[in-house]
Amino acid sequence: MNPVAIRLLNQQLVAPQFSDPADVVGHLGAMQAQEYRMMRWAVAMRTKKPSAKAFKEAYDSGRILRLHLMRGTWQLVTAEDYWMMLDLCAPKAISVIKGWMSSNKISIPDEEVLQIREILMQTADDKRSVTKEDFVQALAEKDVTMDDHRLSYHIRMAELSGLLCSGELMPMKASYALTSDKVKPKAKMDRDEALMCFTRKYFQSRQPATLEDFVWWTGLNVSDCRKGIALLGDTIHVEHWKGRNFYLTDDCRTRGFRKGQFLLIPPYDEYLIGYKSRDIVLPAEHRHRAHNNSGIFQPIIAHDGIVCGNWSPFKEDCQVAFFEGDYGVEEVQEAWKVYKSAMMNC
């Protein structure tokens, strides 16, 4: 087994199979979207013809949505998967948020939740696509003031209740919209069926991966994750590699990998954040160059799938810093041209 090549193929980072950005997000199930500008490249680079314009069209039309979902962080999901993902992940996510509130000694009574939620919903209904600043202004007009932290909790709880989701894609800041304006109602899926679908999406796109990786990514209980794998039955199997048990689906992609390719990978990308253990592609001695212990991830360069440097996404010209070796800027120029062309005017 060559786990690096298999991950590149199944994550659509080499020989991508999809043209539509929404198909990429649907394949991965959910994609980390912490960095608002770079989430566009995370999706675009996994399509046959990378285009930030195509991403914006899918996002503005509501086929791709951004919300706080797993581990208290931002993810992209498709409208098709929205209700399934929310049903599975919201209870645990709400519990996490309440834990944060408790540790910060913040208590929000039910009456306040209802009052603020009504204002948020009315503002989104009036303006269709609103920023946090719009919410602050609307609250002020009702003689309601609160700090940014408290307002963020209200917005997240409205997201996890299925009331708010992402609005139109703006250059630098997030916007919100009524979910009812963006996503069609859908019959509730049986939980076991949803868990099985959720599990399949994870492993089909991130294989080979371990149970521990899956637990980390989902934020679900270990028992739920084990059940999800069991529900896949004989469509998934275990392979042993260097003392660890990795799961692979029976339709795993194994062909199409070619050596010599450099990838410019955005911060918070699923190539790293989709796993608890990242040592397969990230040498331990360079881990601190890719992410720190506080969950801050950097833009990285991968050569043949192995993380080997950092790059600067928002510079006019290609600026790279390799960890070691004889690489230089000229080696990544082709990848830089693809990135600049795709992200032009974004």
C-alpha positions, 0 to 999 in steps of 0.5 A: 500500500502506498498511503500517500499516493492513495490519499492524493488520488481520493482527495482529488488532489491529483487526477481530479474527477470532478468539474463542478465545485459542488461535486467536490464538496459532496465527495468529501462530505464536509471541507474545513473552511476556516480561512474565508478566502482560501476555502475557494482554492481548497475546492477549486484545486480539486476540480479539473479546471480550477476556477474561483468564479465557478466556486462563487457561482456554486456558493451564491446559488446555495449549492455550497454552504458554509456554517459552523458544524464540526468541532466548533469550526467552519465547514463547507457542505452541499445543500444536498447533504446539509440536513443530514450533516446538521442532524448528525453533528448539531447535538454534539456541536451545541454541547461543545459550544455550551461547554465553551460558554460555561468555561467562559462564565457566559450564561444566555437565558432562553428569553434572550435566545428567543429575542436575539434570534428573532432580530437575527432572522428578521434582519436576514429576511430583510436584507437577504445576505447580511454581515455580522456588522448588519446584525450589530446595527439591527440590535442597536436599533432595538437598544440591544448591545452585546460584545462580539463574543456573545453575538457569535454564540447567538449566531452559531446556535442559530446555524446549528438550529438550521435557521441561518447559513451562509449568504453570498460570497463576499471578498473578505468577510462572511455573510449570512442568510436564512436557511429557508431561502437557500436550502429546500426542506428535506425529509429526515433521514433515518439516523443509521442511514445518515451515519452510514452515508456520512462514514462512506463520504469520509473514507471514500475521500480520505482513505486510507484513514484510521478509526482515530482519524475519523473520530477526530474529524467528525467530533462524534463519539467513538461508538457512533464512529465504530457503528458507521464503519460497521454499517458499511459492511463488506464495502470497506476493509482493513489494511495494516501498515506500519503497525496501524489499521487503515480503512479503505473502501472497495472502490478506492482509487489507486491509479493515476498518481504521477511523480514530480508534482508540486501542490500549493495547499491552503491553510486548514486543508483537509489534506492535513486537518482531515486526520488526527495523525498527520505523520504519513505526509508531514515529517515530524521534524517539520510539523511546527511549520505546518501547524501549531498546537493551538490549531493554527494551520499554515499554507503548505507545499507538498511534493509527491504528497510529502509536505516540504515547505510553505508558500504565501497565497496573497503575494503578487509573485511566487514566494516559497520557503522549503524546509530542506533540500535543493528545491527553489521557486522555479520548481513550483512556478507551474503550480503558482500559475494555475493558482493565480489563474484560478484565483484572479480577481477573487 
